[in-house]
Amino acid sequence: MRDILQRLLRGEIGEDEALRLLQADRVEAVGEMARLDPDRERRKGVPEVVLAPGKEPALCAELALRLARRSGCALVSRVTPAHEGALAAAASGAGLEVDEFGRGRRLRSPSWTPAERPACVGVLAAGTSDVDVAEEARMVLETMGLGVRRAYDVGVSALHRLAEPLAAMVAEGAEAYVVVAGMEGALPSVVSGLVPAPVVAVPTSTGYGVGGRGLAALLAMLQSCAPGVSVVNVDNGIGAGATAGLIALRAALAREAQAEPAAPE
């Protein structure tokens, strides 16, 4: 973008050509079906994520490679064994490293590091069956440059497990929390009643019978009486990470603005 604007200022291209180049830079077509949004992180603060299911492994790998070449890293969610093999082969051929986050994968250049942000988010999972979803939230948050503090298997069936890690997150000043739970989905309400920051609740598709596949957890979270709980869709760790990350980033920016010395009159 800077190069295009400098060329415009030097008179090397006209206004219409500059607009065309800027628009082309923001969307990248891959074949006839897929259109990447590599500009999303700069524009929104949240990176583009490739959803693996529904895509052929080869296409998924190509999309990830293109994103990694443009921005230094690429995120892929809900990876299956077939996608895993294609991504590993593509990363090896391109000299990229692969980070694992549950069923999420991050392909990155060895020289890529996220911009460090002065904020952190707490990520909690009620049970071990909920960890994959929590890890996808962590993948998004860490790629946004935020610190993440994790506590897994701290659900309400043995509530005493929650006290110590949650107290540590509060003491560190977590700006937001992602709380992942299946079954009856009670953990977000408990956490929200104990912390001073917003809670993003994620129901997961773990459970039995009529309340299985996340329905009971979703309804319980929507019906929460604890203030400050917002709810994303079932298994949507990516969306929860993005929401909590944006909350944390804005809180950090507000804190920095308050700390700046007042301009002299």
Contacts in CASP RR format, 6 or more apart in sequence:
PFRMAT RR
TARGET T0000
AUTHOR 0000-0000-0000
METHOD contacts of the structure
MODEL  1
MRDILQRLLRGEIGEDEALRLLQADRVEAVGEMARLDPDRERRKGVPEVV
LAPGKEPALCAELALRLARRSGCALVSRVTPAHEGALAAAASGAGLEVDE
FGRGRRLRSPSWTPAERPACVGVLAAGTSDVDVAEEARMVLETMGLGVRR
AYDVGVSALHRLAEPLAAMVAEGAEAYVVVAGMEGALPSVVSGLVPAPVV
AVPTSTGYGVGGRGLAALLAMLQSCAPGVSVVNVDNGIGAGATAGLIALR
AALAREAQAEPAAPE
1 22 0 8 1.000
1 25 0 8 1.000
4 13 0 8 1.000
4 18 0 8 1.000
4 21 0 8 1.000
4 22 0 8 1.000
4 25 0 8 1.000
5 18 0 8 1.000
7 13 0 8 1.000
7 18 0 8 1.000
8 14 0 8 1.000
8 15 0 8 1.000
8 18 0 8 1.000
13 21 0 8 1.000
25 39 0 8 1.000
26 37 0 8 1.000
26 38 0 8 1.000
26 39 0 8 1.000
26 43 0 8 1.000
27 35 0 8 1.000
27 36 0 8 1.000
27 37 0 8 1.000
27 39 0 8 1.000
28 35 0 8 1.000
28 36 0 8 1.000
28 38 0 8 1.000
28 66 0 8 1.000
28 70 0 8 1.000
29 35 0 8 1.000
29 36 0 8 1.000
30 36 0 8 1.000
30 59 0 8 1.000
30 62 0 8 1.000
30 63 0 8 1.000
30 66 0 8 1.000
33 59 0 8 1.000
34 59 0 8 1.000
34 63 0 8 1.000
36 48 0 8 1.000
36 63 0 8 1.000
36 66 0 8 1.000
36 67 0 8 1.000
36 70 0 8 1.000
37 48 0 8 1.000
38 48 0 8 1.000
38 66 0 8 1.000
38 67 0 8 1.000
38 70 0 8 1.000
38 71 0 8 1.000
40 46 0 8 1.000
40 47 0 8 1.000
40 48 0 8 1.000
41 47 0 8 1.000
41 48 0 8 1.000
41 71 0 8 1.000
41 144 0 8 1.000
45 144 0 8 1.000
45 246 0 8 1.000
45 249 0 8 1.000
46 140 0 8 1.000
46 144 0 8 1.000
46 242 0 8 1.000
46 245 0 8 1.000
46 246 0 8 1.000
47 71 0 8 1.000
47 73 0 8 1.000
47 75 0 8 1.000
47 140 0 8 1.000
47 143 0 8 1.000
47 144 0 8 1.000
48 67 0 8 1.000
48 74 0 8 1.000
48 75 0 8 1.000
49 75 0 8 1.000
49 76 0 8 1.000
49 77 0 8 1.000
49 140 0 8 1.000
49 238 0 8 1.000
50 60 0 8 1.000
50 63 0 8 1.000
50 64 0 8 1.000
50 67 0 8 1.000
50 74 0 8 1.000
50 75 0 8 1.000
50 76 0 8 1.000
50 77 0 8 1.000
51 76 0 8 1.000
51 77 0 8 1.000
51 78 0 8 1.000
52 60 0 8 1.000
52 76 0 8 1.000
52 77 0 8 1.000
52 78 0 8 1.000
52 79 0 8 1.000
52 80 0 8 1.000
52 83 0 8 1.000
53 78 0 8 1.000
53 80 0 8 1.000
55 63 0 8 1.000
55 83 0 8 1.000
57 80 0 8 1.000
57 82 0 8 1.000
57 83 0 8 1.000
57 85 0 8 1.000
57 86 0 8 1.000
57 87 0 8 1.000
58 86 0 8 1.000
60 76 0 8 1.000
60 83 0 8 1.000
60 86 0 8 1.000
60 87 0 8 1.000
61 83 0 8 1.000
61 86 0 8 1.000
61 87 0 8 1.000
61 89 0 8 1.000
61 90 0 8 1.000
62 90 0 8 1.000
63 74 0 8 1.000
64 74 0 8 1.000
64 76 0 8 1.000
64 87 0 8 1.000
64 90 0 8 1.000
64 91 0 8 1.000
64 105 0 8 1.000
64 107 0 8 1.000
65 74 0 8 1.000
65 90 0 8 1.000
65 91 0 8 1.000
65 94 0 8 1.000
65 96 0 8 1.000
65 107 0 8 1.000
66 74 0 8 1.000
67 73 0 8 1.000
67 74 0 8 1.000
67 75 0 8 1.000
67 107 0 8 1.000
68 74 0 8 1.000
68 94 0 8 1.000
68 96 0 8 1.000
68 107 0 8 1.000
68 108 0 8 1.000
68 109 0 8 1.000
69 94 0 8 1.000
72 108 0 8 1.000
72 109 0 8 1.000
72 112 0 8 1.000
73 106 0 8 1.000
73 107 0 8 1.000
73 108 0 8 1.000
73 109 0 8 1.000
73 112 0 8 1.000
73 114 0 8 1.000
73 143 0 8 1.000
74 106 0 8 1.000
74 107 0 8 1.000
74 108 0 8 1.000
75 104 0 8 1.000
75 105 0 8 1.000
75 106 0 8 1.000
75 139 0 8 1.000
75 140 0 8 1.000
75 143 0 8 1.000
76 83 0 8 1.000
76 87 0 8 1.000
76 104 0 8 1.000
76 105 0 8 1.000
76 106 0 8 1.000
76 107 0 8 1.000
77 103 0 8 1.000
77 104 0 8 1.000
77 136 0 8 1.000
77 139 0 8 1.000
77 238 0 8 1.000
78 103 0 8 1.000
78 104 0 8 1.000
79 87 0 8 1.000
79 103 0 8 1.000
79 104 0 8 1.000
79 105 0 8 1.000
84 105 0 8 1.000
87 98 0 8 1.000
87 105 0 8 1.000
87 107 0 8 1.000
88 98 0 8 1.000
90 96 0 8 1.000
90 107 0 8 1.000
91 97 0 8 1.000
91 98 0 8 1.000
91 107 0 8 1.000
95 109 0 8 1.000
95 110 0 8 1.000
96 107 0 8 1.000
96 108 0 8 1.000
96 109 0 8 1.000
96 110 0 8 1.000
97 107 0 8 1.000
97 108 0 8 1.000
97 109 0 8 1.000
97 110 0 8 1.000
98 105 0 8 1.000
98 106 0 8 1.000
98 107 0 8 1.000
99 105 0 8 1.000
99 106 0 8 1.000
99 108 0 8 1.000
99 139 0 8 1.000
101 135 0 8 1.000
101 136 0 8 1.000
101 138 0 8 1.000
101 139 0 8 1.000
102 131 0 8 1.000
102 132 0 8 1.000
102 135 0 8 1.000
102 136 0 8 1.000
103 132 0 8 1.000
103 135 0 8 1.000
103 136 0 8 1.000
104 132 0 8 1.000
104 135 0 8 1.000
104 136 0 8 1.000
104 139 0 8 1.000
106 139 0 8 1.000
106 143 0 8 1.000
114 142 0 8 1.000
114 143 0 8 1.000
114 144 0 8 1.000
114 145 0 8 1.000
115 145 0 8 1.000
116 145 0 8 1.000
117 144 0 8 1.000
117 145 0 8 1.000
117 146 0 8 1.000
117 147 0 8 1.000
117 248 0 8 1.000
117 249 0 8 1.000
117 252 0 8 1.000
118 252 0 8 1.000
118 255 0 8 1.000
118 256 0 8 1.000
119 146 0 8 1.000
119 147 0 8 1.000
119 175 0 8 1.000
119 245 0 8 1.000
119 248 0 8 1.000
119 249 0 8 1.000
119 251 0 8 1.000
119 252 0 8 1.000
120 146 0 8 1.000
120 147 0 8 1.000
120 148 0 8 1.000
120 149 0 8 1.000
120 169 0 8 1.000
120 172 0 8 1.000
120 173 0 8 1.000
120 174 0 8 1.000
120 175 0 8 1.000
120 248 0 8 1.000
121 141 0 8 1.000
121 146 0 8 1.000
121 147 0 8 1.000
121 148 0 8 1.000
121 149 0 8 1.000
121 174 0 8 1.000
121 175 0 8 1.000
121 176 0 8 1.000
121 177 0 8 1.000
121 178 0 8 1.000
121 241 0 8 1.000
121 244 0 8 1.000
121 245 0 8 1.000
121 248 0 8 1.000
122 148 0 8 1.000
122 149 0 8 1.000
122 150 0 8 1.000
122 151 0 8 1.000
122 169 0 8 1.000
122 174 0 8 1.000
122 176 0 8 1.000
122 177 0 8 1.000
122 178 0 8 1.000
122 244 0 8 1.000
123 134 0 8 1.000
123 137 0 8 1.000
123 138 0 8 1.000
123 141 0 8 1.000
123 148 0 8 1.000
123 149 0 8 1.000
123 150 0 8 1.000
123 151 0 8 1.000
123 177 0 8 1.000
123 178 0 8 1.000
123 180 0 8 1.000
124 134 0 8 1.000
124 150 0 8 1.000
124 151 0 8 1.000
124 152 0 8 1.000
124 154 0 8 1.000
124 162 0 8 1.000
124 165 0 8 1.000
124 166 0 8 1.000
124 177 0 8 1.000
124 178 0 8 1.000
124 179 0 8 1.000
124 180 0 8 1.000
124 187 0 8 1.000
124 191 0 8 1.000
125 131 0 8 1.000
125 133 0 8 1.000
125 134 0 8 1.000
125 151 0 8 1.000
125 152 0 8 1.000
125 153 0 8 1.000
125 154 0 8 1.000
125 180 0 8 1.000
125 181 0 8 1.000
126 153 0 8 1.000
126 154 0 8 1.000
126 155 0 8 1.000
126 156 0 8 1.000
126 179 0 8 1.000
126 180 0 8 1.000
126 181 0 8 1.000
126 182 0 8 1.000
126 183 0 8 1.000
126 185 0 8 1.000
126 186 0 8 1.000
126 187 0 8 1.000
127 152 0 8 1.000
127 153 0 8 1.000
127 154 0 8 1.000
127 155 0 8 1.000
127 181 0 8 1.000
127 182 0 8 1.000
128 152 0 8 1.000
128 153 0 8 1.000
129 182 0 8 1.000
129 204 0 8 1.000
129 206 0 8 1.000
130 152 0 8 1.000
130 180 0 8 1.000
130 181 0 8 1.000
130 182 0 8 1.000
130 204 0 8 1.000
130 206 0 8 1.000
131 152 0 8 1.000
131 153 0 8 1.000
133 180 0 8 1.000
133 202 0 8 1.000
133 204 0 8 1.000
133 235 0 8 1.000
133 236 0 8 1.000
133 237 0 8 1.000
134 150 0 8 1.000
134 152 0 8 1.000
134 178 0 8 1.000
134 180 0 8 1.000
134 202 0 8 1.000
134 237 0 8 1.000
136 237 0 8 1.000
136 238 0 8 1.000
136 241 0 8 1.000
137 178 0 8 1.000
137 180 0 8 1.000
137 202 0 8 1.000
137 237 0 8 1.000
137 238 0 8 1.000
137 239 0 8 1.000
137 240 0 8 1.000
137 241 0 8 1.000
137 244 0 8 1.000
138 148 0 8 1.000
138 150 0 8 1.000
138 241 0 8 1.000
139 238 0 8 1.000
140 237 0 8 1.000
140 238 0 8 1.000
140 239 0 8 1.000
140 241 0 8 1.000
140 242 0 8 1.000
140 245 0 8 1.000
141 147 0 8 1.000
141 148 0 8 1.000
141 178 0 8 1.000
141 241 0 8 1.000
141 244 0 8 1.000
141 245 0 8 1.000
141 248 0 8 1.000
142 148 0 8 1.000
144 245 0 8 1.000
144 249 0 8 1.000
146 245 0 8 1.000
146 248 0 8 1.000
146 249 0 8 1.000
149 165 0 8 1.000
149 168 0 8 1.000
149 169 0 8 1.000
149 172 0 8 1.000
149 174 0 8 1.000
151 162 0 8 1.000
151 165 0 8 1.000
151 166 0 8 1.000
151 169 0 8 1.000
153 161 0 8 1.000
154 161 0 8 1.000
154 162 0 8 1.000
154 165 0 8 1.000
154 166 0 8 1.000
154 187 0 8 1.000
155 161 0 8 1.000
155 162 0 8 1.000
155 181 0 8 1.000
155 186 0 8 1.000
155 187 0 8 1.000
156 184 0 8 1.000
156 186 0 8 1.000
156 187 0 8 1.000
156 190 0 8 1.000
159 190 0 8 1.000
162 187 0 8 1.000
162 190 0 8 1.000
162 191 0 8 1.000
166 191 0 8 1.000
166 194 0 8 1.000
166 195 0 8 1.000
169 177 0 8 1.000
169 195 0 8 1.000
170 194 0 8 1.000
170 195 0 8 1.000
170 196 0 8 1.000
173 197 0 8 1.000
174 195 0 8 1.000
174 197 0 8 1.000
174 248 0 8 1.000
175 197 0 8 1.000
175 245 0 8 1.000
175 247 0 8 1.000
175 248 0 8 1.000
175 251 0 8 1.000
175 252 0 8 1.000
176 197 0 8 1.000
176 198 0 8 1.000
176 199 0 8 1.000
176 200 0 8 1.000
176 243 0 8 1.000
176 244 0 8 1.000
176 245 0 8 1.000
176 247 0 8 1.000
176 248 0 8 1.000
176 251 0 8 1.000
177 191 0 8 1.000
177 192 0 8 1.000
177 195 0 8 1.000
177 197 0 8 1.000
177 198 0 8 1.000
177 199 0 8 1.000
177 200 0 8 1.000
177 244 0 8 1.000
178 199 0 8 1.000
178 200 0 8 1.000
178 202 0 8 1.000
178 237 0 8 1.000
178 240 0 8 1.000
178 241 0 8 1.000
178 244 0 8 1.000
179 187 0 8 1.000
179 188 0 8 1.000
179 191 0 8 1.000
179 192 0 8 1.000
179 199 0 8 1.000
179 200 0 8 1.000
179 201 0 8 1.000
179 202 0 8 1.000
180 187 0 8 1.000
180 202 0 8 1.000
180 204 0 8 1.000
180 237 0 8 1.000
180 240 0 8 1.000
181 187 0 8 1.000
181 188 0 8 1.000
181 201 0 8 1.000
181 202 0 8 1.000
181 203 0 8 1.000
181 204 0 8 1.000
181 217 0 8 1.000
181 221 0 8 1.000
182 203 0 8 1.000
182 204 0 8 1.000
182 205 0 8 1.000
182 206 0 8 1.000
182 207 0 8 1.000
182 214 0 8 1.000
182 216 0 8 1.000
182 217 0 8 1.000
183 206 0 8 1.000
183 207 0 8 1.000
183 208 0 8 1.000
183 216 0 8 1.000
183 217 0 8 1.000
184 216 0 8 1.000
184 217 0 8 1.000
184 220 0 8 1.000
185 203 0 8 1.000
185 216 0 8 1.000
185 217 0 8 1.000
185 220 0 8 1.000
185 221 0 8 1.000
186 220 0 8 1.000
188 199 0 8 1.000
188 201 0 8 1.000
188 221 0 8 1.000
188 224 0 8 1.000
188 226 0 8 1.000
188 229 0 8 1.000
188 231 0 8 1.000
189 220 0 8 1.000
189 221 0 8 1.000
189 224 0 8 1.000
189 225 0 8 1.000
189 226 0 8 1.000
189 229 0 8 1.000
190 226 0 8 1.000
191 199 0 8 1.000
192 199 0 8 1.000
192 224 0 8 1.000
192 226 0 8 1.000
192 227 0 8 1.000
192 228 0 8 1.000
192 229 0 8 1.000
193 226 0 8 1.000
193 227 0 8 1.000
197 247 0 8 1.000
197 251 0 8 1.000
198 228 0 8 1.000
198 230 0 8 1.000
198 244 0 8 1.000
198 247 0 8 1.000
199 226 0 8 1.000
199 228 0 8 1.000
199 229 0 8 1.000
199 230 0 8 1.000
200 230 0 8 1.000
200 231 0 8 1.000
200 232 0 8 1.000
200 240 0 8 1.000
200 241 0 8 1.000
200 243 0 8 1.000
200 244 0 8 1.000
200 247 0 8 1.000
201 221 0 8 1.000
201 224 0 8 1.000
201 229 0 8 1.000
201 230 0 8 1.000
201 231 0 8 1.000
201 232 0 8 1.000
201 240 0 8 1.000
202 231 0 8 1.000
202 232 0 8 1.000
202 235 0 8 1.000
202 236 0 8 1.000
202 237 0 8 1.000
202 240 0 8 1.000
203 214 0 8 1.000
203 217 0 8 1.000
203 218 0 8 1.000
203 220 0 8 1.000
203 221 0 8 1.000
203 231 0 8 1.000
203 233 0 8 1.000
203 234 0 8 1.000
203 235 0 8 1.000
204 214 0 8 1.000
204 217 0 8 1.000
204 234 0 8 1.000
204 235 0 8 1.000
205 212 0 8 1.000
205 213 0 8 1.000
205 214 0 8 1.000
205 234 0 8 1.000
205 235 0 8 1.000
206 212 0 8 1.000
206 214 0 8 1.000
206 217 0 8 1.000
207 213 0 8 1.000
207 214 0 8 1.000
207 216 0 8 1.000
207 217 0 8 1.000
210 216 0 8 1.000
213 234 0 8 1.000
214 234 0 8 1.000
214 235 0 8 1.000
215 234 0 8 1.000
217 234 0 8 1.000
218 231 0 8 1.000
218 233 0 8 1.000
218 234 0 8 1.000
221 229 0 8 1.000
221 231 0 8 1.000
222 231 0 8 1.000
224 231 0 8 1.000
230 243 0 8 1.000
232 239 0 8 1.000
232 240 0 8 1.000
232 243 0 8 1.000
END
